């Protein structure tokens, strides 16, 4: 299992970035683009610019 630290860039305002972490990158991106994350709802859609995966030791 992996955990991700990611950087998103807004497709509607390319100067806007958001940094977050998750264990399910695809689901988290979908939540950002569905407006379910208050910090990113105004500048959607978003795309992953960078993601770093870390193996979980659980």
C-alpha positions as a Markdown table, in Angstrom:
| # | Residue | x | y | z |
|---|---|---|---|---|
| 1 | Unk | 0.0 | 0.0 | 0.0 |
| 2 | Unk | 1.2 | 3.5 | -0.9 |
| 3 | Unk | 0.6 | 7.0 | 0.5 |
| 4 | Unk | 1.0 | 10.0 | -1.9 |
| 5 | Unk | 2.0 | 13.6 | -1.5 |
| 6 | Unk | 0.7 | 15.4 | -4.5 |
| 7 | Unk | 0.7 | 18.8 | -6.2 |
| 8 | Unk | -2.3 | 19.8 | -8.2 |
| 9 | Unk | -2.5 | 22.6 | -10.8 |
| 10 | Unk | -5.8 | 24.3 | -11.7 |
| 11 | Unk | -6.7 | 24.0 | -15.4 |
| 12 | Unk | -8.8 | 27.1 | -15.2 |
| 13 | Unk | -6.2 | 29.2 | -13.4 |
| 14 | Unk | -2.7 | 27.7 | -14.0 |
| 15 | Unk | -1.1 | 29.9 | -11.4 |
| 16 | Unk | -3.0 | 28.1 | -8.7 |
| 17 | Unk | -1.5 | 25.1 | -7.0 |
| 18 | Unk | -2.6 | 22.9 | -4.2 |
| 19 | Unk | -0.6 | 20.4 | -2.1 |
| 20 | Unk | -2.1 | 17.5 | -0.3 |
| 21 | Unk | -1.7 | 13.9 | 0.7 |
| 22 | Unk | -3.8 | 10.8 | 0.4 |
| 23 | Unk | -3.7 | 7.0 | 0.2 |
| 24 | Unk | -6.0 | 7.0 | -2.9 |
| 25 | Unk | -4.8 | 9.5 | -5.5 |
| 26 | Unk | -7.5 | 8.8 | -8.1 |
| 27 | Unk | -10.3 | 9.1 | -5.6 |
| 28 | Unk | -8.9 | 12.3 | -4.1 |
| 29 | Unk | -8.5 | 13.9 | -7.5 |
| 30 | Unk | -12.1 | 13.0 | -8.3 |
| 31 | Unk | -13.2 | 14.6 | -5.0 |
| 32 | Unk | -11.3 | 17.8 | -5.9 |
| 33 | Unk | -12.8 | 18.0 | -9.3 |
| 34 | Unk | -16.3 | 17.3 | -7.9 |
| 35 | Unk | -16.1 | 20.3 | -5.7 |
| 36 | Unk | -16.1 | 18.2 | -2.5 |
| 37 | Unk | -12.9 | 19.9 | -1.1 |
| 38 | Unk | -13.6 | 23.4 | 0.1 |
| 39 | Unk | -10.1 | 24.7 | -0.5 |
| 40 | Unk | -10.1 | 23.7 | -4.2 |
| 41 | Unk | -13.8 | 24.0 | -5.2 |
| 42 | Unk | -13.5 | 27.4 | -6.8 |
| 43 | Unk | -10.6 | 26.7 | -9.3 |
| 44 | Unk | -11.6 | 23.3 | -10.7 |
| 45 | Unk | -10.9 | 21.4 | -12.7 |
| 46 | Unk | -7.6 | 20.2 | -11.3 |
| 47 | Unk | -4.9 | 17.9 | -12.7 |
| 48 | Unk | -2.0 | 16.2 | -10.9 |
| 49 | Unk | 1.2 | 18.0 | -11.7 |
| 50 | Unk | 3.4 | 15.9 | -9.4 |
| 51 | Unk | 2.9 | 12.9 | -7.1 |
| 52 | Unk | 5.4 | 11.2 | -4.9 |
| 53 | Unk | 4.5 | 7.7 | -3.6 |
| 54 | Unk | 5.7 | 6.3 | -0.3 |
| 55 | Unk | 5.3 | 2.7 | 0.8 |
| 56 | Unk | 3.2 | 2.4 | 4.0 |
| 57 | Unk | 4.7 | 0.1 | 6.6 |
| 58 | Unk | 1.3 | -1.1 | 8.0 |
